[in-house]
């Protein structure tokens, strides 16, 4: 999965865009961003990156972000989708 496919997937599953940012960072959101050495997934709290996870490839980063958003949707709204195998 790449970032475009992830964005499409999140829209199809009605994940509010206020929960995430793909391609950059935004406070109080789960972010997926390209770095010099690969990809990063983290929660942006004001100016701090919390729970920073680095990945060498886009597919792994997208998979982790999808999983983190699935957990967040379940916690916040009691809604989820099946975990990918």
C-alpha positions as CSV (number, residue, x, y, z in Angstrom):
1,X,0.0,0.0,0.0
2,X,1.3,3.5,-0.8
3,X,0.1,6.9,0.6
4,X,-2.5,7.4,-2.2
5,X,-4.0,4.0,-1.6
6,X,-4.0,4.7,2.2
7,X,-5.8,8.0,1.7
8,X,-8.4,6.3,-0.4
9,X,-8.8,3.5,2.1
10,X,-9.2,6.0,5.0
11,X,-11.9,8.0,3.1
12,X,-13.8,4.8,2.2
13,X,-13.8,3.8,5.9
14,X,-14.9,7.2,7.0
15,X,-11.9,8.0,9.1
16,X,-12.1,11.8,10.0
17,X,-9.3,13.7,8.4
18,X,-8.9,15.6,11.7
19,X,-7.3,12.4,13.1
20,X,-4.4,12.2,10.6
21,X,-2.0,14.0,8.3
22,X,-0.3,12.2,5.4
23,X,2.8,14.0,4.0
24,X,3.8,16.4,6.8
25,X,2.9,17.0,10.3
26,X,0.0,18.7,12.1
27,X,-0.6,19.0,15.8
28,X,-2.9,16.6,17.6
29,X,-2.8,14.1,14.6
30,X,-1.2,10.8,13.7
31,X,1.2,11.7,11.0
32,X,2.9,9.9,8.1
33,X,5.9,11.7,6.7
34,X,8.7,10.9,4.3
35,X,12.1,11.4,5.9
36,X,15.7,11.4,4.6
37,X,16.2,7.8,5.5
38,X,12.7,6.4,4.8
39,X,9.3,7.0,6.4
40,X,8.0,8.0,9.8
41,X,4.7,7.5,11.7
42,X,4.1,9.5,14.9
43,X,1.6,11.5,16.9
44,X,2.3,15.2,16.8
45,X,1.6,16.9,20.1
46,X,2.2,20.7,19.8
47,X,5.8,20.6,18.7
48,X,6.8,17.1,19.9
49,X,6.7,13.9,17.9
50,X,5.4,11.2,20.3
51,X,5.8,7.5,19.6
52,X,8.1,8.1,16.6
53,X,8.4,4.9,14.5
54,X,10.8,4.8,11.5
55,X,10.4,2.6,8.5
56,X,12.6,1.9,5.5
57,X,9.7,1.5,3.0
58,X,6.4,3.3,2.3
59,X,4.3,0.1,2.5
60,X,5.4,-0.7,6.1
61,X,4.7,2.9,7.2
62,X,1.3,3.0,5.6
63,X,0.4,-0.4,7.2
64,X,1.4,0.9,10.7
65,X,-0.5,4.2,10.2
66,X,-3.6,2.3,9.2
67,X,-3.3,0.0,12.2
68,X,-2.8,3.0,14.6
69,X,-5.8,4.8,13.1
70,X,-7.9,1.6,13.4
71,X,-7.0,1.5,17.2
72,X,-7.8,5.2,17.6
73,X,-11.2,4.8,15.8
74,X,-12.1,2.0,18.1
75,X,-11.1,3.9,21.2
76,X,-12.8,7.2,20.2
77,X,-15.9,6.0,18.4
78,X,-16.3,2.3,19.1
79,X,-15.9,1.6,15.4
80,X,-13.2,-0.4,13.6
81,X,-12.5,-2.5,10.5
82,X,-11.0,-5.9,10.3
83,X,-7.2,-6.0,10.9
84,X,-5.3,-6.8,7.7
85,X,-3.4,-10.1,7.8
